[in-house]
Amino acid sequence: MMFVFGGGFVGGQRDNDMYSTYFNFLTDNGYDVVSIDYRLGLKQLSSTPDITMKGVITLLNNAINMAVEDLFSATLFVLENADEWQIDTHQIVTSGSSAGAITVLQAEHALCNMTPSAAVLPADFRYAGVVSCAGAIFSTHGKPKFESQPAPMMLFHGTSDSNVPYHKSSIMGIGFYGSKHIV
């Protein structure tokens, strides 16, 4: 299980105590857990007082793409060490919470659509599954489509989520497409 923490792309940490119960449950049930770090691309947002809507969209898109690149980099590291660590590379699942859930869903979307960022992984690699806790796909091109069949997904999301939309939040095709929309 490769885990990506939440924090709005401005904060958070891979070893936060609040994740310990989840990690312990997984390891107690025979799973290896890799909790990754990633670049927090929205840290500079608070120091940009006169930012335009276009600037916010660009920063958000860049922050998500950086997190996805870092997940792919971590995945490649696991793949390169899989024999030594006795990891079955056909059973790698991603999991994330909030911003981390956005990252794992966005990564799956990138893999299925063979985007340039996914090219760092072997051509035949696919995640075995995706576990998203309050995630969405961010699109600047309207409703997201999967060009190839995505991995099985387990989507946990409440309808009262005020941070990540359960259905969608978009204007002119730019925005977040949440769990209900993905299903």
Buried (B, 14 or more C-beta within 10 A) or exposed (E): BBBBBBBBBBEBEBEBEEBEEBBEEBEEEEEBBBBBEBEBBBEEBEEEEEEEEEEEBEBBBBBBBBBBBBBBBBBBEBBEEBEEEEBEEEEBBBBBBBBBBBBBBBBBBBBBBEBEBBEEBEEEBBBBBBBBBBBBBBBEEEEBEEEEEBBEBEBEBEEEBEEBBBBBBBEEEBBBBBBBBBE
